[in-house]
Amino acid sequence: MRNTSMHKIKTKLKNDKVSSGILLMIVHAIAMSGLYVVSKKLMHTLHPNQVAFLYKFAILIAIIPWCFVGGIKKNLKTNKLGTHVARGTFSIMASLCFFFALSKLNVLDAAAITFLEQALIVFVGVIFFKEQLNIAKIVFILCGLIGTLLIIKPGFQEFNGYYVYLFMALLFWAGNNITIKVLGKTERSKGQLFYVTLVSSLVSFPLALQAWEPIQFWHIKYLAILAICYLIHSAALFKAFKYADISTVMPYDYTRLVFGGILGYIIFSEVPDRFSLIGYFIITLGGLYLIQYEARRKYKKTPAVIEVKIASSGAKAD
């Protein structure tokens, strides 16, 4: 009887954690959608270079007090300063390219194509790190490419050159993820966040000065919202992976398309066409298929990290 009661309690606690993980992943998706929309709103009056610098600098200011918790020397001690510089450079270049693209693209189109980064990382893993290629990865990569083609519609309308900036952002995010993997073995999360925002701010500041516009009070409010969205996204994503299996919570990352579409329509009156909607569906379908495939393989064999777990998932805000 006692064992049965204990089992019920453990099951309830586990279910509560799973529910919390799912809820946190949805919170992450909302924060990312807010980040996209607020960034684009700022770029109506500020140059993308200035927005990128102010975005990184606002995060840096916000996390400095956190770095003192537990001892700032302990948190910021590192033997991999060069790798931190590389990560910061990759990160700000990705942000600059993404903001340039977002300034001229629909929020939902940009959000959907950022999922192609995951397909790119899977492809890199197979080609350069000799990871196993299976049908799920092939389907995932093909769905990403087909969905992207439906969104940009090459040959059916005049090609928007700002998609090039978006694809460049994906490449820089991939480089950023590689450095995260290296740093994650020895570096503290506080130190990583401090150095990436510090280096990003230093690199982007000269570029921002070239196109600097006077900052108004409403800009400061929006920048504060940007920093808050980033911190919420980061914390929610980390906790979601901690509370539940990646295969359980990761599908809810695709709700970014729902929230991004709603906010894009409300704030910018953006309405995707039917081809783009099909593209969103195909990208989502490919991602969900890979997640479920890896989950089944995990439980059939030995525990392993599901390969769709991307350090920047969200990356996309890094």
LOPABA-467320 format. One record per residue: y, x, z of N, C-alpha, C in turn. Coordinates in steps of 0.02 Angstrom, whole numbers, padded with zeros to 5 digits, always signed. Example, Ala and Ser with C-alpha at 12.3 -4.5 7.8 and 13.67 -1.06 7.14 Angstrom:
BEGIN
-00284+00660+00390-00225+00615+00390-00165+00660+00390 -00112+00642+00354-00053+00684+00357+00002+00645+00394 
// end
This chain:
BEGIN
-00060+00041+00000+00000+00000+00000+00063+00043+00000 +00061+00094+00043+00117+00140+00047+00127+00178-00018 +00071+00200-00048+00074+00236-00111+00104+00192-00166 +00085+00128-00165+00111+00081-00214+00186+00072-00207 +00209+00067-00145+00281+00060-00131+00319+00122-00154 +00291+00181-00138+00323+00243-00159+00327+00249-00235 +00273+00226-00267+00271+00228-00341+00325+00183-00369 +00334+00124-00340+00385+00077-00364+00455+00106-00355 +00465+00139-00297+00530+00169-00283+00545+00224-00334 +00495+00267-00346+00505+00322-00394+00518+00295-00464 +00480+00242-00482+00490+00212-00549+00560+00183-00556 +00583+00150-00502+00650+00121-00503+00704+00175-00508 +00695+00229-00471+00743+00284-00474+00745+00316-00543 +00686+00323-00572+00682+00351-00639+00716+00306-00690 +00703+00240-00684+00735+00193-00730+00811+00192-00721 +00833+00199-00658+00904+00201-00644+00936+00263-00677 +00901+00319-00674+00927+00380-00705+00931+00374-00780 +00879+00343-00809+00879+00333-00882+00937+00288-00902 +00947+00234-00865+01002+00189-00879+01070+00225-00873 +01075+00268-00822+01136+00307-00812+01146+00355-00870 +01092+00386-00893+01096+00432-00949+01119+00398-01013 +01093+00338-01025+01113+00300-01085+01187+00280-01080 +01207+00257-01021+01277+00237-01010+01324+00296-01019 +01304+00354-00994+01345+00414-01001+01351+00436-01074 +01297+00429-01112+01300+00446-01183+01348+00400-01220 +01349+00337-01201+01397+00290-01232+01468+00308-01212 +01477+00329-01149+01544+00352-01127+01565+00412-01168 +01518+00458-01179+01532+00517-01222+01554+00495-01291 +01520+00446-01320+01536+00422-01387+01606+00391-01389 +01623+00353-01337+01690+00323-01333+01744+00377-01327 +01730+00427-01286+01779+00482-01277+01789+00520-01342 +01735+00532-01379+01741+00567-01443+01781+00525-01493 +01769+00461-01494+01805+00416-01539+01880+00416-01522 +01894+00414-01456+01963+00417-01434+01996+00482-01454 +01958+00537-01450+01984+00602-01469+02004+00603-01543 +01960+00576-01586+01975+00574-01657+02039+00535-01671 +02044+00475-01641+02100+00430-01655+02165+00458-01628 +02166+00484-01567+02226+00511-01537+02250+00572-01576 +02203+00614-01598+02221+00673-01638+02256+00652-01702 +02228+00603-01736+02257+00580-01799+02326+00549-01787 +02333+00512-01731+02398+00483-01714+02451+00536-01705 +02433+00591-01671+02480+00646-01661+02500+00678-01727 +02452+00681-01773+02467+00715-01837+02510+00674-01884 +02530+00615-01863+02579+00577-01902+02648+00608-01896 +02659+00645-01841+02725+00677-01831+02721+00752-01819 +02662+00777-01803+02654+00849-01791+02605+00879-01841 +02616+00942-01858+02571+00977-01904+02503+00988-01872 +02449+00986-01911+02382+00997-01882+02376+01063-01843 +02410+01116-01866+02408+01179-01829+02436+01172-01759 +02491+01135-01753+02522+01124-01689+02479+01081-01644 +02448+01030-01673+02404+00986-01635+02344+01025-01609 +02315+01068-01652+02257+01107-01631+02274+01153-01573 +02332+01187-01577+02353+01231-01523+02365+01191-01458 +02404+01137-01463+02420+01098-01404+02358+01067-01373 +02310+01048-01414+02246+01020-01391+02208+01071-01348 +02201+01131-01375+02165+01184-01338+02203+01205-01276 +02269+01211-01283+02309+01233-01226+02308+01181-01170 +02309+01117-01188+02306+01064-01138+02241+01066-01099 +02186+01080-01134+02121+01086-01100+02121+01147-01054 +02150+01202-01078+02153+01263-01037+02190+01250-00972 +02248+01217-00976+02287+01202-00917+02247+01156-00870 +02210+01109-00899+02173+01060-00859+02115+01092-00821 +02083+01143-00851+02022+01171-00820+02036+01230-00774 +02097+01258-00776+02112+01316-00733+02099+01301-00659 +02123+01244-00632+02108+01230-00560+02033+01227-00547 +01994+01201-00593+01922+01196-00586+01890+01265-00581 +01919+01314-00616+01892+01382-00616+01897+01415-00548 +01944+01391-00506+01952+01420-00439+01898+01396-00391 +01866+01340-00408+01813+01312-00365+01753+01359-00367 +01734+01387-00309+01679+01433-00306+01699+01505-00316 +01764+01518-00326+01788+01586-00334+01802+01602-00406 +01866+01614-00423+01884+01625-00493+01855+01690-00521 +01852+01742-00478+01823+01805-00502+01749+01797-00519 +01715+01760-00478+01644+01748-00489+01633+01706-00553 +01675+01656-00563+01667+01612-00620+01685+01646-00687 +01734+01690-00685+01759+01720-00747+01730+01790-00761 +01689+01815-00716+01658+01880-00727+01613+01878-00788 +01620+01928-00832+01580+01928-00893+01571+01999-00920 +01514+02009-00952+01501+02071-00989+01498+02059-01064 +01517+01998-01083+01512+01979-01154+01579+01953-01180 +01631+01990-01166+01698+01969-01187+01702+01962-01263 +01671+02007-01299+01671+02004-01372+01641+01940-01398 +01586+01919-01366+01554+01856-01387+01598+01796-01371 +01632+01799-01314+01680+01746-01297+01736+01742-01349 +01760+01800-01370+01813+01801-01421+01787+01771-01487 +01725+01788-01505+01695+01760-01565+01689+01685-01560 +01666+01661-01502+01659+01589-01493+01727+01554-01497 +01777+01583-01463+01844+01553-01465+01872+01550-01535 +01859+01602-01574+01883+01604-01644+01848+01551-01686 +01781+01548-01680+01744+01496-01716+01769+01426-01696 +01779+01417-01632+01799+01352-01606+01867+01330-01633 +01917+01374-01631+01983+01353-01654+01984+01346-01730 +01947+01387-01766+01945+01379-01839+01913+01312-01857 +01862+01293-01820+01831+01228-01832+01880+01172-01817 +01917+01178-01762+01966+01127-01744+02022+01122-01795 +02047+01180-01818+02100+01180-01868+02077+01146-01932 +02017+01163-01955+01991+01133-02017+01980+01058-02007 +01953+01040-01949+01938+00970-01936+02003+00929-01933 +02054+00955-01900+02117+00918-01894+02151+00912-01962 +02147+00965-02003+02174+00960-02071+02139+00904-02109 +02073+00901-02104+02035+00850-02138+02051+00780-02111 +02052+00775-02045+02064+00710-02013+02132+00682-02029 +02181+00726-02042+02249+00702-02057+02251+00662-02122 +02202+00671-02166+02203+00638-02231+02140+00597-02245 +02094+00594-02198+02032+00556-02207+02028+00499-02157 +01988+00449-02174+01975+00395-02126+01938+00423-02066 +01953+00396-02008+01921+00418-01946+01845+00410-01951 +01822+00354-01976+01750+00340-01978+01714+00386-02027 +01745+00401-02085+01715+00447-02133+01708+00516-02102 +01761+00540-02069+01758+00606-02037+01706+00608-01982 +01703+00555-01941+01654+00553-01886+01583+00554-01913 +01570+00517-01966+01502+00513-01994+01481+00580-02023 +01526+00613-02060+01508+00676-02093+01497+00732-02041 +01529+00727-01983+01517+00779-01932+01444+00782-01910 +01407+00726-01918+01336+00728-01901+01297+00773-01949 +01327+00790-02006+01294+00836-02052+01286+00905-02021 +01327+00920-01970+01321+00984-01935+01251+00993-01906 +01223+00939-01880+01156+00943-01851+01104+00960-01905 +01112+00930-01964+01067+00946-02019+01075+01019-02040 +01137+01043-02039+01150+01113-02057+01115+01160-02008 +01118+01144-01943+01087+01187-01893+01011+01186-01899 +00983+01127-01914+00910+01123-01925+00891+01166-01985 +00932+01163-02038+00920+01203-02099+00923+01278-02083 +00974+01298-02045+00981+01369-02026+00922+01391-01984 +00899+01348-01939+00841+01365-01897+00779+01377-01938 +00769+01338-01990+00710+01346-02033+00716+01409-02075 +00775+01421-02104+00784+01477-02151+00788+01545-02115 +00829+01549-02063+00844+01613-02032+00804+01628-01969 +00783+01576-01934+00746+01587-01872+00672+01568-01878 +00652+01554-01940+00581+01542-01956+00551+01484-01915 +00592+01435-01899+00567+01377-01863+00525+01334-01910 +00480+01295-01882+00433+01256-01922+00469+01202-01961 +00453+01196-02025+00480+01143-02067+00430+01086-02069 +00453+01025-02055+00409+00967-02057+00443+00911-02094 +00406+00857-02105+00432+00801-02144+00494+00771-02112 +00497+00768-02045+00554+00739-02011+00618+00778-02025 +00613+00845-02025+00671+00886-02039+00694+00878-02111 +00646+00873-02156+00663+00864-02227+00700+00797-02236 +00673+00744-02205+00704+00678-02209+00774+00679-02178 +00779+00713-02122+00843+00717-02086+00896+00751-02129 +00879+00808-02159+00926+00845-02201+00945+00804-02263 +00895+00774-02296+00908+00734-02356+00951+00673-02341 +00937+00640-02285+00978+00582-02266+01050+00602-02253 +01059+00660-02221+01127+00684-02209+01164+00697-02274 +01130+00729-02322+01162+00744-02386+01176+00682-02427 +01127+00637-02430+01136+00575-02468+01191+00532-02438 +01189+00525-02372+01241+00486-02338+01310+00514-02350 +01317+00580-02348+01381+00613-02359+01405+00601-02431 +01359+00605-02479+01378+00593-02549+01402+00522-02559 +01371+00474-02525+01393+00405-02531+01463+00395-02501 +01478+00434-02450+01544+00428-02418+01599+00458-02462 +01586+00517-02489+01639+00550-02529+01639+00528-02602 +01581+00501-02626+01575+00472-02693+01600+00518-02748 +01573+00579-02754+01595+00625-02807+01578+00597-02876 +01625+00601-02923+01615+00576-02990+01633+00503-02999 +01640+00466-02943+01657+00395-02947+01729+00382-02927 +01761+00430-02896+01831+00426-02880+01859+00496-02876 +01924+00502-02875+01955+00569-02871+01935+00602-02806 +01909+00663-02811+01885+00698-02752+01943+00716-02706 +01935+00698-02643+01985+00714-02593+01972+00785-02568 +02017+00831-02583+02008+00901-02566+02003+00914-02491 +02024+00866-02451+02021+00876-02378+01949+00874-02352 +01903+00848-02393+01832+00852-02373+01809+00925-02368 +01840+00969-02407+01823+01040-02405+01837+01068-02336 +01894+01048-02307+01910+01070-02239+01859+01045-02189 +01835+00984-02200+01784+00956-02155+01719+00995-02159 +01699+01014-02220+01638+01053-02227+01646+01123-02198 +01707+01151-02204+01720+01216-02173+01715+01211-02097 +01739+01155-02069+01734+01144-01997+01661+01144-01975 +01618+01113-02015+01547+01112-01998+01518+01182-01994 +01538+01225-02040+01513+01294-02040+01537+01332-01978 +01600+01323-01961+01627+01356-01901+01594+01329-01838 +01580+01264-01836+01546+01236-01778+01475+01264-01772 +01443+01276-01829+01376+01306-01828+01380+01376-01797 +01430+01415-01817+01439+01482-01788+01454+01477-01714 +01494+01427-01695+01509+01415-01624+01446+01401-01585 +01401+01361-01613+01339+01344-01578+01295+01404-01566 +01294+01450-01614+01255+01511-01607+01280+01552-01548 +01346+01559-01542+01375+01598-01487+01363+01562-01420 +01364+01495-01421+01350+01457-01359+01279+01472-01336 +01233+01475-01383+01163+01490-01366+01156+01559-01334 +01193+01607-01361+01191+01675-01333+01222+01677-01264 +01281+01646-01257+01317+01648-01193+01282+01607-01139 +01248+01555-01159+01216+01511-01111+01162+01545-01069 +01137+01601-01091+01084+01636-01055+01110+01671-00992 +01174+01691-00993+01200+01730-00936+01267+01705-00909 +01305+01669-00948+01374+01652-00929+01378+01583-00894 +01425+01578-00848+01437+01516-00813+01476+01468-00859 +01464+01404-00850+01497+01354-00893+01573+01356-00884 +01596+01368-00822+01668+01372-00810+01699+01430-00848 +01665+01487-00846+01690+01545-00882+01690+01534-00957 +01638+01503-00983+01635+01489-01055+01693+01445-01076 +01705+01392-01038+01759+01346-01056+01827+01379-01051 +01836+01421-01000+01900+01455-00992+01913+01502-01050 +01864+01543-01067+01875+01592-01120+01882+01561-01189 +01844+01508-01202+01848+01477-01268+01917+01445-01278 +01944+01413-01226+02010+01382-01234+02065+01434-01233 +02057+01488-01194+02107+01542-01193+02112+01576-01261 +02054+01597-01288+02054+01630-01353+02079+01583-01407 +02057+01520-01405+02079+01472-01455+02155+01462-01454 +02182+01459-01393+02255+01450-01387+02293+01511-01414 +02268+01571-01398+02301+01632-01422+02298+01639-01498 +02241+01622-01527+02232+01628-01600+02275+01577-01637 +02279+01515-01610+02313+01461-01646+02389+01460-01634 +02412+01494-01582+02484+01491-01566+02528+01517-01623 +02515+01575-01653+02557+01598-01709+02557+01549-01768 +02500+01518-01781+02496+01469-01835+02538+01407-01819 +02535+01387-01756+02573+01328-01735+02648+01340-01740 +02671+01401-01724+02742+01417-01726+02771+01409-01796 +02731+01423-01847+02755+01419-01916+02773+01348-01937 +02743+01299-01904+02757+01229-01922+02776+01188-01861 +02810+01220-01814+02824+01188-01750+02876+01132-01757 +02861+01075-01726+02907+01019-01723+02923+01005-01650 +02983+00980-01636+03002+00965-01566+02952+00916-01534 +02934+00930-01472+02885+00888-01437+02922+00834-01398 +02901+00772-01408+02930+00715-01373+02885+00694-01315 +02911+00651-01273+02874+00631-01214+02808+00597-01232 +02808+00555-01284+02746+00521-01302+02693+00570-01328 +02716+00626-01355+02668+00679-01375+02630+00705-01314 +02668+00716-01260+02637+00742-01199+02585+00693-01172 +02601+00629-01173+02553+00578-01151+02490+00580-01193 +02498+00585-01258+02440+00586-01302+02399+00650-01293 +02433+00706-01280+02398+00769-01268+02358+00765-01204 +02386+00732-01153+02350+00723-01090+02287+00681-01102 +02294+00629-01144+02236+00588-01161+02183+00629-01198 +02206+00673-01243+02159+00717-01279+02119+00759-01231 +02154+00791-01183+02120+00834-01135+02071+00794-01093 +02092+00734-01072+02048+00691-01032+01986+00671-01072 +01996+00652-01135+01940+00633-01178+01890+00690-01185 +01917+00751-01193+01873+00809-01200+01832+00821-01137 +01865+00818-01080+01830+00830-01017+01779+00775-01002 +01796+00713-01018+01749+00658-01008+01689+00666-01054 +01702+00682-01117+01648+00693-01165+01601+00749-01142 +01630+00805-01119+01589+00862-01098+01546+00845-01037 +01578+00815-00986+01542+00798-00925+01489+00745-00937 +01506+00693-00976+01459+00639-00989+01399+00663-01029 +01411+00706-01078+01356+00732-01119+01308+00774-01077 +01336+00818-01035+01295+00860-00992+01253+00818-00944 +01284+00770-00911+01249+00728-00863+01197+00684-00897 +01212+00660-00957+01165+00617-00993+01100+00654-01007 +01106+00717-01028+01046+00759-01041+01010+00776-00976 +01047+00778-00921+01016+00794-00857+00977+00735-00829 +01001+00674-00840+00970+00615-00811+00911+00588-00851 +00909+00600-00916+00856+00570-00957+00837+00616-01014 +00779+00602-01044+00756+00641-01102+00805+00635-01159 +00811+00689-01197+00857+00690-01254+00839+00636-01304 +00773+00625-01314+00751+00575-01362+00772+00505-01341 +00784+00495-01277+00804+00429-01251+00879+00418-01260 +00919+00469-01245+00992+00459-01244+01026+00478-01310 +00996+00524-01349+01030+00549-01408+01045+00496-01461 +01001+00446-01471+01017+00394-01520+01083+00359-01506 +01103+00356-01443+01165+00321-01425+01227+00361-01445 +01218+00424-01464+01274+00463-01489+01301+00433-01554 +01257+00399-01591+01278+00369-01654+01323+00308-01644 +01331+00285-01582+01379+00231-01569+01450+00255-01581 +01458+00321-01589+01524+00347-01608+01549+00314-01672 +01503+00299-01717+01523+00267-01780+01549+00196-01767 +01519+00162-01719+01542+00095-01702+01611+00097-01670 +01618+00138-01618+01682+00142-01583+01736+00173-01627 +01718+00223-01666+01766+00253-01712+01790+00203-01764 +01744+00163-01789+01762+00112-01838+01809+00060-01809 +01794+00038-01748+01836-00012-01714+01907+00015-01702 +01911+00075-01675+01976+00104-01660+02015+00120-01725 +01979+00144-01775+02011+00159-01839+02040+00097-01871 +02005+00041-01864+02029-00022-01892+02089-00049-01853 +02085-00046-01786+02138-00073-01744+02203-00033-01752 +02196+00034-01751+02256+00076-01749+02282+00095-01818 +02236+00108-01865+02258+00130-01932+02241+00081-01988 +02211+00025-01971+02192-00026-02020+02144+00002-02073 +02101+00048-02052+02053+00079-02098+01991+00034-02104 +01973+00019-02167+01914-00022-02181+01869+00016-02230 +01808+00036-02209+01764+00072-02255+01738+00027-02310 +01724+00057-02369+01695+00018-02423+01619+00014-02414 +01586-00024-02457+01514-00036-02448+01472+00026-02457 +01495+00072-02502+01457+00134-02511+01460+00178-02449 +01518+00180-02418+01524+00219-02356+01481+00189-02301 +01479+00122-02297+01438+00089-02246+01364+00106-02256 +01342+00108-02319+01273+00127-02333+01262+00200-02312 +01312+00242-02325+01308+00312-02306+01302+00321-02231 +01342+00283-02193+01337+00286-02120+01266+00266-02097 +01240+00214-02128+01173+00189-02109+01120+00241-02123 +01123+00274-02180+01073+00324-02199+01076+00385-02153 +01137+00407-02137+01146+00464-02091+01116+00448-02023 +01131+00388-01998+01105+00367-01934+01029+00361-01935 +01002+00332-01988+00930+00323-01995+00894+00390-01994 +00920+00440-02030+00889+00506-02031+00890+00538-01963 +00946+00532-01927+00950+00561-01860+00902+00528-01811 +00898+00462-01813+00853+00427-01768+00780+00443-01783 +00764+00451-01847+00695+00467-01866+00675+00535-01838 +00719+00585-01845+00703+00652-01819+00696+00652-01743 +00740+00615-01710+00737+00611-01637+00670+00582-01614 +00649+00527-01645+00587+00495-01626+00526+00538-01644 +00530+00572-01700+00474+00616-01721+00465+00672-01671 +00520+00704-01652+00516+00760-01605+00493+00735-01536 +00513+00674-01518+00491+00646-01454+00416+00636-01453 +00389+00609-01507+00316+00599-01511+00279+00666-01509 +00306+00715-01544+00274+00781-01545+00277+00813-01476 +00331+00802-01441+00339+00831-01374+00285+00805-01327 +00271+00741-01329+00223+00712-01283+00151+00722-01304 +00140+00737-01369+00073+00750-01392+00051+00821-01377 +00100+00867-01379+00085+00938-01369+00115+00961-01303 +00147+01019-01305+00178+01046-01244+00251+01027-01242 +00282+01024-01182+00353+01008-01178+00394+01058-01217 +00440+01034-01256+00484+01078-01296+00551+01045-01304 +00601+01084-01318+00668+01058-01327+00672+01024-01395 +00695+00963-01396+00703+00927-01459+00758+00960-01499 +00743+00975-01561+00788+01017-01599+00853+00985-01619 +00856+00919-01610+00919+00886-01627+00969+00893-01571 +00950+00923-01514+00998+00935-01460+01046+00990-01482 +01106+00970-01500+01156+01017-01525+01207+01029-01469 +01220+01093-01456+01263+01110-01401+01333+01081-01409 +01357+01072-01471+01424+01047-01482+01428+00974-01495 +01375+00938-01481+01373+00868-01500+01433+00833-01472 +01464+00854-01502+01495+00823-01494+01535+00871-01509 +01507+00930-01517+01540+00963-01543+01595+00966-01573 +01584+00938-01582+01631+00917-01631+01700+00912-01603 +01705+00916-01538+01772+00919-01509+01788+00989-01487 +01743+01035-01496+01752+01101-01468+01809+01138-01500 
// end
